Each structure stands twice: as structure tokens, then as C-alpha cells.
């Protein structure tokens, strides 16, 4: 099934503080968030404090891999985010190394053309497995994920982002490429 909405995705740093999330949610006009079932972190606390809608992604353990259900825990205010325009599909935060992180608006066309160029540059192809060794909130992460998917490659995610986890995954074999921060 496909869910189609007039929504913009924003990847949140799981290490963010509640006050940072509240400020971002207000600035962007966020009306709801999607969290893992049972999530109790700072983003969830900020959403609860602001009365935003919350949808929990709950894995279906007795179903095929990747199966889940969406549980609407609370409906948020109606309306569109302040930054919404019809062609924007992702607001990606910069790293913030030169100051406060800034949000970069990406259209579907921008994201897909960048992903196709990256897949071509690294000669990614069907049946390959990419070891994804960086937090998805890093600025190049979404482009890299999309490049693997556009190429028909599968993605191996790590449980933790540390050198030992990367080394174990590489020694286990199967990955033809790796995505990691410098």
C-alpha cells in the first residue's frame, strides 16, 4: 500500500534536546511526527509538550520482514507546515559546523537526479549490498540511501555507529560498498 500526503520529511537528530526540537517544530510549523513504537526521547517529549500529532511505527513481529503498522496516537492541528511548497519532499539539516544547522529544501527531482548521479559515479548496481555506516541525519545520508535504492542495491544498516560495529560488518562480508562520514 502507498500512503500519499502533502507532507515534507525532516530527518531529526536522535541526540537533539527537547528545547531544540520544540524550537524547530514551531519554526517549521510541524503538525505531527512519526516515531518508533515506544519512543520516549526528546523529539517525542517535544511533540507531546506542543500537542502535535504522533504516529507510531509498530513492527509486525509475526509477519514478513519489514512489515509494520501505523498507530495514530494523537491527531495534530490541521494545516500545512510553514515551509511547504508542492515540489519539496525533504528538508535536510546541514551539519552545523559553521554555526546553527540550516535546513535545505530538496525537491523530488533534486533528490532523484543527485541519487542517479551518485549511483552512476560509484557504479552501484542491482544485487549489491551497501554498508550504511553513518547516522541518517548526516547531510549526505539521504542522497546516499536514495542512490542505493535507485541502483537496485540493498542496504545493510548498523545497530550502532561506532568503529567496532563497522569492522564486524565488514568482516562478515557481503557489502560491496560502504557509506560513512569522513
Secondary structure, 3 states (H helix, E strand, C coil): CCCCCCCCEECCCCCCCHHHHHHHHHHHCCCEEEEECCCCCHHHHHHHHHCCEEEEEEECCCCCCCCEEEEEEECCCCCCCCCCCCCEEEEEECCCCCCCCCEEEEEHHHHHHHHHHHHHHCCCCCCCEEEEECCCCCCCHHHHHHHHHHCCCEEEECCCCCHHHHHHHHHHCCCCEEEECC
